[in-house]
Amino acid sequence: MIHQLWKDAPTIKNVKCVHTDAKKYLVNRVLTEGKTYEVKNETEEFLFVIDNSGKVGGFYKEYFEELQ
């Protein structure tokens, strides 16, 4: 149940959404191309960010580029 605490966790880094062209899932409803998102957790394949719904969601890293 640790994932329920991620929203209040400190931000690891910020990323920018570069596209929402998903092959399998609808991500354009919760991500906006060009918008910056706060990363709350990260795995090898996924970034967990606070999306447009205000909740933490897990998305493939391919949708984002890391900001310096």
mmJSON file of the N, C-alpha and C atoms, coordinates in Angstrom:
{"data_MODEL":{"atom_site":{
"group_PDB":["ATOM","ATOM","ATOM","ATOM","ATOM","ATOM","ATOM","ATOM","ATOM","ATOM","ATOM","ATOM","ATOM","ATOM","ATOM","ATOM","ATOM","ATOM","ATOM","ATOM","ATOM","ATOM","ATOM","ATOM","ATOM","ATOM","ATOM","ATOM","ATOM","ATOM","ATOM","ATOM","ATOM","ATOM","ATOM","ATOM","ATOM","ATOM","ATOM","ATOM","ATOM","ATOM","ATOM","ATOM","ATOM","ATOM","ATOM","ATOM","ATOM","ATOM","ATOM","ATOM","ATOM","ATOM","ATOM","ATOM","ATOM","ATOM","ATOM","ATOM","ATOM","ATOM","ATOM","ATOM","ATOM","ATOM","ATOM","ATOM","ATOM","ATOM","ATOM","ATOM","ATOM","ATOM","ATOM","ATOM","ATOM","ATOM","ATOM","ATOM","ATOM","ATOM","ATOM","ATOM","ATOM","ATOM","ATOM","ATOM","ATOM","ATOM","ATOM","ATOM","ATOM","ATOM","ATOM","ATOM","ATOM","ATOM","ATOM","ATOM","ATOM","ATOM","ATOM","ATOM","ATOM","ATOM","ATOM","ATOM","ATOM","ATOM","ATOM","ATOM","ATOM","ATOM","ATOM","ATOM","ATOM","ATOM","ATOM","ATOM","ATOM","ATOM","ATOM","ATOM","ATOM","ATOM","ATOM","ATOM","ATOM","ATOM","ATOM","ATOM","ATOM","ATOM","ATOM","ATOM","ATOM","ATOM","ATOM","ATOM","ATOM","ATOM","ATOM","ATOM","ATOM","ATOM","ATOM","ATOM","ATOM","ATOM","ATOM","ATOM","ATOM","ATOM","ATOM","ATOM","ATOM","ATOM","ATOM","ATOM","ATOM","ATOM","ATOM","ATOM","ATOM","ATOM","ATOM","ATOM","ATOM","ATOM","ATOM","ATOM","ATOM","ATOM","ATOM","ATOM","ATOM","ATOM","ATOM","ATOM","ATOM","ATOM","ATOM","ATOM","ATOM","ATOM","ATOM","ATOM","ATOM","ATOM","ATOM","ATOM","ATOM","ATOM","ATOM","ATOM","ATOM","ATOM","ATOM","ATOM","ATOM","ATOM","ATOM","ATOM"],
"id":[1,2,3,4,5,6,7,8,9,10,11,12,13,14,15,16,17,18,19,20,21,22,23,24,25,26,27,28,29,30,31,32,33,34,35,36,37,38,39,40,41,42,43,44,45,46,47,48,49,50,51,52,53,54,55,56,57,58,59,60,61,62,63,64,65,66,67,68,69,70,71,72,73,74,75,76,77,78,79,80,81,82,83,84,85,86,87,88,89,90,91,92,93,94,95,96,97,98,99,100,101,102,103,104,105,106,107,108,109,110,111,112,113,114,115,116,117,118,119,120,121,122,123,124,125,126,127,128,129,130,131,132,133,134,135,136,137,138,139,140,141,142,143,144,145,146,147,148,149,150,151,152,153,154,155,156,157,158,159,160,161,162,163,164,165,166,167,168,169,170,171,172,173,174,175,176,177,178,179,180,181,182,183,184,185,186,187,188,189,190,191,192,193,194,195,196,197,198,199,200,201,202,203,204],
"type_symbol":["N","C","C","N","C","C","N","C","C","N","C","C","N","C","C","N","C","C","N","C","C","N","C","C","N","C","C","N","C","C","N","C","C","N","C","C","N","C","C","N","C","C","N","C","C","N","C","C","N","C","C","N","C","C","N","C","C","N","C","C","N","C","C","N","C","C","N","C","C","N","C","C","N","C","C","N","C","C","N","C","C","N","C","C","N","C","C","N","C","C","N","C","C","N","C","C","N","C","C","N","C","C","N","C","C","N","C","C","N","C","C","N","C","C","N","C","C","N","C","C","N","C","C","N","C","C","N","C","C","N","C","C","N","C","C","N","C","C","N","C","C","N","C","C","N","C","C","N","C","C","N","C","C","N","C","C","N","C","C","N","C","C","N","C","C","N","C","C","N","C","C","N","C","C","N","C","C","N","C","C","N","C","C","N","C","C","N","C","C","N","C","C","N","C","C","N","C","C","N","C","C","N","C","C"],
"label_atom_id":["N","CA","C","N","CA","C","N","CA","C","N","CA","C","N","CA","C","N","CA","C","N","CA","C","N","CA","C","N","CA","C","N","CA","C","N","CA","C","N","CA","C","N","CA","C","N","CA","C","N","CA","C","N","CA","C","N","CA","C","N","CA","C","N","CA","C","N","CA","C","N","CA","C","N","CA","C","N","CA","C","N","CA","C","N","CA","C","N","CA","C","N","CA","C","N","CA","C","N","CA","C","N","CA","C","N","CA","C","N","CA","C","N","CA","C","N","CA","C","N","CA","C","N","CA","C","N","CA","C","N","CA","C","N","CA","C","N","CA","C","N","CA","C","N","CA","C","N","CA","C","N","CA","C","N","CA","C","N","CA","C","N","CA","C","N","CA","C","N","CA","C","N","CA","C","N","CA","C","N","CA","C","N","CA","C","N","CA","C","N","CA","C","N","CA","C","N","CA","C","N","CA","C","N","CA","C","N","CA","C","N","CA","C","N","CA","C","N","CA","C","N","CA","C","N","CA","C","N","CA","C","N","CA","C","N","CA","C"],
"label_alt_id":[null,null,null,null,null,null,null,null,null,null,null,null,null,null,null,null,null,null,null,null,null,null,null,null,null,null,null,null,null,null,null,null,null,null,null,null,null,null,null,null,null,null,null,null,null,null,null,null,null,null,null,null,null,null,null,null,null,null,null,null,null,null,null,null,null,null,null,null,null,null,null,null,null,null,null,null,null,null,null,null,null,null,null,null,null,null,null,null,null,null,null,null,null,null,null,null,null,null,null,null,null,null,null,null,null,null,null,null,null,null,null,null,null,null,null,null,null,null,null,null,null,null,null,null,null,null,null,null,null,null,null,null,null,null,null,null,null,null,null,null,null,null,null,null,null,null,null,null,null,null,null,null,null,null,null,null,null,null,null,null,null,null,null,null,null,null,null,null,null,null,null,null,null,null,null,null,null,null,null,null,null,null,null,null,null,null,null,null,null,null,null,null,null,null,null,null,null,null,null,null,null,null,null,null],
"label_comp_id":["MET","MET","MET","ILE","ILE","ILE","HIS","HIS","HIS","GLN","GLN","GLN","LEU","LEU","LEU","TRP","TRP","TRP","LYS","LYS","LYS","ASP","ASP","ASP","ALA","ALA","ALA","PRO","PRO","PRO","THR","THR","THR","ILE","ILE","ILE","LYS","LYS","LYS","ASN","ASN","ASN","VAL","VAL","VAL","LYS","LYS","LYS","CYS","CYS","CYS","VAL","VAL","VAL","HIS","HIS","HIS","THR","THR","THR","ASP","ASP","ASP","ALA","ALA","ALA","LYS","LYS","LYS","LYS","LYS","LYS","TYR","TYR","TYR","LEU","LEU","LEU","VAL","VAL","VAL","ASN","ASN","ASN","ARG","ARG","ARG","VAL","VAL","VAL","LEU","LEU","LEU","THR","THR","THR","GLU","GLU","GLU","GLY","GLY","GLY","LYS","LYS","LYS","THR","THR","THR","TYR","TYR","TYR","GLU","GLU","GLU","VAL","VAL","VAL","LYS","LYS","LYS","ASN","ASN","ASN","GLU","GLU","GLU","THR","THR","THR","GLU","GLU","GLU","GLU","GLU","GLU","PHE","PHE","PHE","LEU","LEU","LEU","PHE","PHE","PHE","VAL","VAL","VAL","ILE","ILE","ILE","ASP","ASP","ASP","ASN","ASN","ASN","SER","SER","SER","GLY","GLY","GLY","LYS","LYS","LYS","VAL","VAL","VAL","GLY","GLY","GLY","GLY","GLY","GLY","PHE","PHE","PHE","TYR","TYR","TYR","LYS","LYS","LYS","GLU","GLU","GLU","TYR","TYR","TYR","PHE","PHE","PHE","GLU","GLU","GLU","GLU","GLU","GLU","LEU","LEU","LEU","GLN","GLN","GLN"],
"label_asym_id":["A","A","A","A","A","A","A","A","A","A","A","A","A","A","A","A","A","A","A","A","A","A","A","A","A","A","A","A","A","A","A","A","A","A","A","A","A","A","A","A","A","A","A","A","A","A","A","A","A","A","A","A","A","A","A","A","A","A","A","A","A","A","A","A","A","A","A","A","A","A","A","A","A","A","A","A","A","A","A","A","A","A","A","A","A","A","A","A","A","A","A","A","A","A","A","A","A","A","A","A","A","A","A","A","A","A","A","A","A","A","A","A","A","A","A","A","A","A","A","A","A","A","A","A","A","A","A","A","A","A","A","A","A","A","A","A","A","A","A","A","A","A","A","A","A","A","A","A","A","A","A","A","A","A","A","A","A","A","A","A","A","A","A","A","A","A","A","A","A","A","A","A","A","A","A","A","A","A","A","A","A","A","A","A","A","A","A","A","A","A","A","A","A","A","A","A","A","A","A","A","A","A","A","A"],
"label_entity_id":["1","1","1","1","1","1","1","1","1","1","1","1","1","1","1","1","1","1","1","1","1","1","1","1","1","1","1","1","1","1","1","1","1","1","1","1","1","1","1","1","1","1","1","1","1","1","1","1","1","1","1","1","1","1","1","1","1","1","1","1","1","1","1","1","1","1","1","1","1","1","1","1","1","1","1","1","1","1","1","1","1","1","1","1","1","1","1","1","1","1","1","1","1","1","1","1","1","1","1","1","1","1","1","1","1","1","1","1","1","1","1","1","1","1","1","1","1","1","1","1","1","1","1","1","1","1","1","1","1","1","1","1","1","1","1","1","1","1","1","1","1","1","1","1","1","1","1","1","1","1","1","1","1","1","1","1","1","1","1","1","1","1","1","1","1","1","1","1","1","1","1","1","1","1","1","1","1","1","1","1","1","1","1","1","1","1","1","1","1","1","1","1","1","1","1","1","1","1","1","1","1","1","1","1"],
"label_seq_id":[1,1,1,2,2,2,3,3,3,4,4,4,5,5,5,6,6,6,7,7,7,8,8,8,9,9,9,10,10,10,11,11,11,12,12,12,13,13,13,14,14,14,15,15,15,16,16,16,17,17,17,18,18,18,19,19,19,20,20,20,21,21,21,22,22,22,23,23,23,24,24,24,25,25,25,26,26,26,27,27,27,28,28,28,29,29,29,30,30,30,31,31,31,32,32,32,33,33,33,34,34,34,35,35,35,36,36,36,37,37,37,38,38,38,39,39,39,40,40,40,41,41,41,42,42,42,43,43,43,44,44,44,45,45,45,46,46,46,47,47,47,48,48,48,49,49,49,50,50,50,51,51,51,52,52,52,53,53,53,54,54,54,55,55,55,56,56,56,57,57,57,58,58,58,59,59,59,60,60,60,61,61,61,62,62,62,63,63,63,64,64,64,65,65,65,66,66,66,67,67,67,68,68,68],
"pdbx_PDB_ins_code":[null,null,null,null,null,null,null,null,null,null,null,null,null,null,null,null,null,null,null,null,null,null,null,null,null,null,null,null,null,null,null,null,null,null,null,null,null,null,null,null,null,null,null,null,null,null,null,null,null,null,null,null,null,null,null,null,null,null,null,null,null,null,null,null,null,null,null,null,null,null,null,null,null,null,null,null,null,null,null,null,null,null,null,null,null,null,null,null,null,null,null,null,null,null,null,null,null,null,null,null,null,null,null,null,null,null,null,null,null,null,null,null,null,null,null,null,null,null,null,null,null,null,null,null,null,null,null,null,null,null,null,null,null,null,null,null,null,null,null,null,null,null,null,null,null,null,null,null,null,null,null,null,null,null,null,null,null,null,null,null,null,null,null,null,null,null,null,null,null,null,null,null,null,null,null,null,null,null,null,null,null,null,null,null,null,null,null,null,null,null,null,null,null,null,null,null,null,null,null,null,null,null,null,null],
"Cartn_x":[0.807,0.0,0.858,2.163,3.045,2.707,2.123,1.778,0.763,0.017,-0.956,-0.281,0.988,1.719,2.545,2.62,3.458,3.059,1.767,1.322,1.947,2.115,2.682,4.201,4.785,6.238,6.975,8.238,9.008,9.206,9.294,9.488,10.919,11.081,12.407,13.041,12.257,12.715,11.493,11.713,10.649,10.907,9.832,9.925,8.897,9.164,8.261,7.665,6.372,5.701,6.017,6.577,6.957,5.934,5.128,4.052,3.045,1.868,0.818,0.295,1.148,0.774,0.953,0.009,0.084,-0.509,0.126,-0.354,-1.479,-1.414,-2.334,-3.298,-2.873,-3.669,-4.001,-5.04,-5.388,-4.699,-3.657,-2.951,-3.213,-3.789,-4.025,-5.114,-5.818,-6.829,-6.207,-5.032,-4.402,-3.022,-2.477,-1.204,-1.403,-0.673,-0.72,0.677,0.769,2.058,2.615,3.887,4.539,4.443,3.621,3.45,4.512,4.9,5.879,5.166,5.703,5.114,6.163,5.706,6.569,6.638,7.85,8.046,8.087,7.216,7.139,7.834,7.927,8.622,9.023,10.007,10.536,10.966,10.707,11.227,12.006,12.496,13.239,12.389,11.095,10.227,9.233,8.879,7.805,8.242,7.538,7.618,6.244,6.215,4.971,4.886,3.953,3.832,2.424,2.302,0.969,0.431,-0.592,-1.113,-2.178,-2.852,-3.85,-5.06,-5.3,-6.428,-6.094,-4.813,-4.395,-3.987,-3.991,-3.612,-2.279,-1.635,-0.388,-0.71,-0.112,-0.303,1.042,1.097,2.322,2.275,3.335,3.398,4.766,4.8,6.074,6.975,8.264,9.237,9.293,8.85,8.93,8.094,7.146,6.305,6.981,8.124,8.728,10.191,10.641,12.073,12.415,13.578,14.008,14.456,14.03,14.447,15.702,16.554,17.823,17.633],
"Cartn_y":[-1.197,0.0,1.271,1.125,2.292,3.245,2.726,3.577,4.657,4.465,5.462,6.688,6.579,7.69,8.46,7.989,8.603,10.038,10.358,11.702,12.754,12.434,13.367,13.229,12.285,12.066,13.197,13.422,14.462,14.104,15.114,14.928,14.494,13.425,12.915,13.79,14.089,14.913,15.372,16.239,16.702,16.19,15.828,15.347,16.077,16.114,16.746,15.677,15.719,14.769,15.147,14.211,14.493,13.982,12.996,12.529,11.708,11.558,10.737,9.703,9.309,8.344,6.925,6.468,5.135,4.122,2.975,1.921,1.113,0.965,0.059,0.753,1.83,2.481,3.915,4.484,5.885,6.726,7.42,8.262,9.743,10.082,11.49,12.106,11.297,11.824,12.293,11.768,12.107,12.742,12.765,13.443,14.459,15.565,16.602,16.777,16.683,16.844,18.237,18.312,19.575,20.008,19.352,19.718,19.034,19.698,19.161,18.456,17.296,16.493,16.173,16.037,15.674,14.156,13.603,12.167,11.847,10.929,10.535,9.201,8.349,7.068,6.622,5.728,5.296,3.844,3.103,1.745,1.716,0.554,0.445,0.826,0.496,0.662,1.817,2.182,3.145,4.351,5.472,6.646,6.824,7.114,7.359,8.852,9.513,10.971,11.355,12.605,13.138,13.635,12.953,13.263,14.362,14.597,15.664,15.433,14.214,13.93,14.272,14.583,14.902,13.693,12.532,11.284,10.789,9.903,9.31,8.182,8.252,7.221,6.739,5.478,4.9,4.881,5.402,5.496,5.04,4.486,4.098,5.321,5.116,6.206,6.831,6.105,6.6,7.858,8.152,9.336,10.61,10.494,11.622,11.829,13.061,13.365,14.075,13.764,14.324,15.767,16.623,18.019,18.185,19.091,19.333,20.327],
"Cartn_z":[0.0,0.0,0.0,-0.196,-0.205,-1.345,-2.429,-3.565,-3.192,-2.12,-1.691,-1.082,-0.713,-0.121,-1.149,-2.389,-3.4,-3.716,-3.696,-4.051,-3.136,-1.864,-0.901,-0.771,-1.473,-1.411,-2.115,-1.748,-2.449,-3.92,-4.745,-6.179,-6.456,-7.246,-7.602,-8.677,-9.714,-10.829,-11.608,-12.575,-13.456,-14.865,-15.541,-16.917,-17.77,-19.069,-20.024,-20.917,-21.123,-22.008,-23.453,-24.22,-25.604,-26.614,-26.229,-27.114,-26.314,-26.902,-26.288,-27.282,-28.232,-29.262,-28.74,-27.939,-27.367,-28.335,-28.426,-29.314,-28.671,-27.35,-26.683,-25.72,-25.097,-24.057,-24.448,-23.834,-24.045,-22.98,-23.365,-22.406,-22.654,-23.802,-24.102,-23.234,-22.47,-21.54,-20.227,-19.889,-18.611,-18.756,-19.972,-20.232,-21.34,-21.259,-22.281,-22.861,-24.17,-24.838,-24.565,-24.138,-23.849,-22.395,-21.603,-20.195,-19.326,-18.243,-17.308,-16.163,-15.768,-14.694,-13.638,-12.393,-11.272,-11.154,-11.099,-10.942,-9.451,-9.038,-7.631,-7.361,-8.387,-8.264,-9.663,-9.731,-11.025,-10.942,-12.01,-12.161,-13.472,-13.854,-15.117,-16.319,-16.266,-17.426,-17.296,-16.063,-15.837,-15.02,-15.252,-14.398,-13.767,-12.495,-11.788,-11.525,-12.214,-12.166,-11.716,-11.257,-10.989,-12.323,-12.837,-14.17,-14.11,-15.225,-15.32,-14.419,-13.985,-13.094,-11.644,-11.374,-10.014,-9.207,-9.845,-9.176,-9.73,-9.002,-9.465,-10.437,-11.609,-12.624,-13.129,-13.546,-14.083,-15.602,-16.222,-17.678,-18.162,-19.371,-19.97,-20.092,-19.935,-20.02,-21.407,-22.426,-23.799,-24.037,-23.157,-23.322,-22.81,-22.158,-21.471,-21.865,-21.631,-21.686,-20.374,-19.852,-18.575,-18.76,-17.85,-17.866,-17.052,-17.471,-16.752,-15.643],
"occupancy":[1.0,1.0,1.0,1.0,1.0,1.0,1.0,1.0,1.0,1.0,1.0,1.0,1.0,1.0,1.0,1.0,1.0,1.0,1.0,1.0,1.0,1.0,1.0,1.0,1.0,1.0,1.0,1.0,1.0,1.0,1.0,1.0,1.0,1.0,1.0,1.0,1.0,1.0,1.0,1.0,1.0,1.0,1.0,1.0,1.0,1.0,1.0,1.0,1.0,1.0,1.0,1.0,1.0,1.0,1.0,1.0,1.0,1.0,1.0,1.0,1.0,1.0,1.0,1.0,1.0,1.0,1.0,1.0,1.0,1.0,1.0,1.0,1.0,1.0,1.0,1.0,1.0,1.0,1.0,1.0,1.0,1.0,1.0,1.0,1.0,1.0,1.0,1.0,1.0,1.0,1.0,1.0,1.0,1.0,1.0,1.0,1.0,1.0,1.0,1.0,1.0,1.0,1.0,1.0,1.0,1.0,1.0,1.0,1.0,1.0,1.0,1.0,1.0,1.0,1.0,1.0,1.0,1.0,1.0,1.0,1.0,1.0,1.0,1.0,1.0,1.0,1.0,1.0,1.0,1.0,1.0,1.0,1.0,1.0,1.0,1.0,1.0,1.0,1.0,1.0,1.0,1.0,1.0,1.0,1.0,1.0,1.0,1.0,1.0,1.0,1.0,1.0,1.0,1.0,1.0,1.0,1.0,1.0,1.0,1.0,1.0,1.0,1.0,1.0,1.0,1.0,1.0,1.0,1.0,1.0,1.0,1.0,1.0,1.0,1.0,1.0,1.0,1.0,1.0,1.0,1.0,1.0,1.0,1.0,1.0,1.0,1.0,1.0,1.0,1.0,1.0,1.0,1.0,1.0,1.0,1.0,1.0,1.0,1.0,1.0,1.0,1.0,1.0,1.0],
"B_iso_or_equiv":[0.0,0.0,0.0,0.0,0.0,0.0,0.0,0.0,0.0,0.0,0.0,0.0,0.0,0.0,0.0,0.0,0.0,0.0,0.0,0.0,0.0,0.0,0.0,0.0,0.0,0.0,0.0,0.0,0.0,0.0,0.0,0.0,0.0,0.0,0.0,0.0,0.0,0.0,0.0,0.0,0.0,0.0,0.0,0.0,0.0,0.0,0.0,0.0,0.0,0.0,0.0,0.0,0.0,0.0,0.0,0.0,0.0,0.0,0.0,0.0,0.0,0.0,0.0,0.0,0.0,0.0,0.0,0.0,0.0,0.0,0.0,0.0,0.0,0.0,0.0,0.0,0.0,0.0,0.0,0.0,0.0,0.0,0.0,0.0,0.0,0.0,0.0,0.0,0.0,0.0,0.0,0.0,0.0,0.0,0.0,0.0,0.0,0.0,0.0,0.0,0.0,0.0,0.0,0.0,0.0,0.0,0.0,0.0,0.0,0.0,0.0,0.0,0.0,0.0,0.0,0.0,0.0,0.0,0.0,0.0,0.0,0.0,0.0,0.0,0.0,0.0,0.0,0.0,0.0,0.0,0.0,0.0,0.0,0.0,0.0,0.0,0.0,0.0,0.0,0.0,0.0,0.0,0.0,0.0,0.0,0.0,0.0,0.0,0.0,0.0,0.0,0.0,0.0,0.0,0.0,0.0,0.0,0.0,0.0,0.0,0.0,0.0,0.0,0.0,0.0,0.0,0.0,0.0,0.0,0.0,0.0,0.0,0.0,0.0,0.0,0.0,0.0,0.0,0.0,0.0,0.0,0.0,0.0,0.0,0.0,0.0,0.0,0.0,0.0,0.0,0.0,0.0,0.0,0.0,0.0,0.0,0.0,0.0,0.0,0.0,0.0,0.0,0.0,0.0],
"pdbx_formal_charge":[null,null,null,null,null,null,null,null,null,null,null,null,null,null,null,null,null,null,null,null,null,null,null,null,null,null,null,null,null,null,null,null,null,null,null,null,null,null,null,null,null,null,null,null,null,null,null,null,null,null,null,null,null,null,null,null,null,null,null,null,null,null,null,null,null,null,null,null,null,null,null,null,null,null,null,null,null,null,null,null,null,null,null,null,null,null,null,null,null,null,null,null,null,null,null,null,null,null,null,null,null,null,null,null,null,null,null,null,null,null,null,null,null,null,null,null,null,null,null,null,null,null,null,null,null,null,null,null,null,null,null,null,null,null,null,null,null,null,null,null,null,null,null,null,null,null,null,null,null,null,null,null,null,null,null,null,null,null,null,null,null,null,null,null,null,null,null,null,null,null,null,null,null,null,null,null,null,null,null,null,null,null,null,null,null,null,null,null,null,null,null,null,null,null,null,null,null,null,null,null,null,null,null,null],
"auth_seq_id":[1,1,1,2,2,2,3,3,3,4,4,4,5,5,5,6,6,6,7,7,7,8,8,8,9,9,9,10,10,10,11,11,11,12,12,12,13,13,13,14,14,14,15,15,15,16,16,16,17,17,17,18,18,18,19,19,19,20,20,20,21,21,21,22,22,22,23,23,23,24,24,24,25,25,25,26,26,26,27,27,27,28,28,28,29,29,29,30,30,30,31,31,31,32,32,32,33,33,33,34,34,34,35,35,35,36,36,36,37,37,37,38,38,38,39,39,39,40,40,40,41,41,41,42,42,42,43,43,43,44,44,44,45,45,45,46,46,46,47,47,47,48,48,48,49,49,49,50,50,50,51,51,51,52,52,52,53,53,53,54,54,54,55,55,55,56,56,56,57,57,57,58,58,58,59,59,59,60,60,60,61,61,61,62,62,62,63,63,63,64,64,64,65,65,65,66,66,66,67,67,67,68,68,68],
"auth_comp_id":["MET","MET","MET","ILE","ILE","ILE","HIS","HIS","HIS","GLN","GLN","GLN","LEU","LEU","LEU","TRP","TRP","TRP","LYS","LYS","LYS","ASP","ASP","ASP","ALA","ALA","ALA","PRO","PRO","PRO","THR","THR","THR","ILE","ILE","ILE","LYS","LYS","LYS","ASN","ASN","ASN","VAL","VAL","VAL","LYS","LYS","LYS","CYS","CYS","CYS","VAL","VAL","VAL","HIS","HIS","HIS","THR","THR","THR","ASP","ASP","ASP","ALA","ALA","ALA","LYS","LYS","LYS","LYS","LYS","LYS","TYR","TYR","TYR","LEU","LEU","LEU","VAL","VAL","VAL","ASN","ASN","ASN","ARG","ARG","ARG","VAL","VAL","VAL","LEU","LEU","LEU","THR","THR","THR","GLU","GLU","GLU","GLY","GLY","GLY","LYS","LYS","LYS","THR","THR","THR","TYR","TYR","TYR","GLU","GLU","GLU","VAL","VAL","VAL","LYS","LYS","LYS","ASN","ASN","ASN","GLU","GLU","GLU","THR","THR","THR","GLU","GLU","GLU","GLU","GLU","GLU","PHE","PHE","PHE","LEU","LEU","LEU","PHE","PHE","PHE","VAL","VAL","VAL","ILE","ILE","ILE","ASP","ASP","ASP","ASN","ASN","ASN","SER","SER","SER","GLY","GLY","GLY","LYS","LYS","LYS","VAL","VAL","VAL","GLY","GLY","GLY","GLY","GLY","GLY","PHE","PHE","PHE","TYR","TYR","TYR","LYS","LYS","LYS","GLU","GLU","GLU","TYR","TYR","TYR","PHE","PHE","PHE","GLU","GLU","GLU","GLU","GLU","GLU","LEU","LEU","LEU","GLN","GLN","GLN"],
"auth_asym_id":["A","A","A","A","A","A","A","A","A","A","A","A","A","A","A","A","A","A","A","A","A","A","A","A","A","A","A","A","A","A","A","A","A","A","A","A","A","A","A","A","A","A","A","A","A","A","A","A","A","A","A","A","A","A","A","A","A","A","A","A","A","A","A","A","A","A","A","A","A","A","A","A","A","A","A","A","A","A","A","A","A","A","A","A","A","A","A","A","A","A","A","A","A","A","A","A","A","A","A","A","A","A","A","A","A","A","A","A","A","A","A","A","A","A","A","A","A","A","A","A","A","A","A","A","A","A","A","A","A","A","A","A","A","A","A","A","A","A","A","A","A","A","A","A","A","A","A","A","A","A","A","A","A","A","A","A","A","A","A","A","A","A","A","A","A","A","A","A","A","A","A","A","A","A","A","A","A","A","A","A","A","A","A","A","A","A","A","A","A","A","A","A","A","A","A","A","A","A","A","A","A","A","A","A"],
"auth_atom_id":["N","CA","C","N","CA","C","N","CA","C","N","CA","C","N","CA","C","N","CA","C","N","CA","C","N","CA","C","N","CA","C","N","CA","C","N","CA","C","N","CA","C","N","CA","C","N","CA","C","N","CA","C","N","CA","C","N","CA","C","N","CA","C","N","CA","C","N","CA","C","N","CA","C","N","CA","C","N","CA","C","N","CA","C","N","CA","C","N","CA","C","N","CA","C","N","CA","C","N","CA","C","N","CA","C","N","CA","C","N","CA","C","N","CA","C","N","CA","C","N","CA","C","N","CA","C","N","CA","C","N","CA","C","N","CA","C","N","CA","C","N","CA","C","N","CA","C","N","CA","C","N","CA","C","N","CA","C","N","CA","C","N","CA","C","N","CA","C","N","CA","C","N","CA","C","N","CA","C","N","CA","C","N","CA","C","N","CA","C","N","CA","C","N","CA","C","N","CA","C","N","CA","C","N","CA","C","N","CA","C","N","CA","C","N","CA","C","N","CA","C","N","CA","C","N","CA","C","N","CA","C","N","CA","C","N","CA","C"],
"pdbx_PDB_model_num":[1,1,1,1,1,1,1,1,1,1,1,1,1,1,1,1,1,1,1,1,1,1,1,1,1,1,1,1,1,1,1,1,1,1,1,1,1,1,1,1,1,1,1,1,1,1,1,1,1,1,1,1,1,1,1,1,1,1,1,1,1,1,1,1,1,1,1,1,1,1,1,1,1,1,1,1,1,1,1,1,1,1,1,1,1,1,1,1,1,1,1,1,1,1,1,1,1,1,1,1,1,1,1,1,1,1,1,1,1,1,1,1,1,1,1,1,1,1,1,1,1,1,1,1,1,1,1,1,1,1,1,1,1,1,1,1,1,1,1,1,1,1,1,1,1,1,1,1,1,1,1,1,1,1,1,1,1,1,1,1,1,1,1,1,1,1,1,1,1,1,1,1,1,1,1,1,1,1,1,1,1,1,1,1,1,1,1,1,1,1,1,1,1,1,1,1,1,1,1,1,1,1,1,1]
}}}
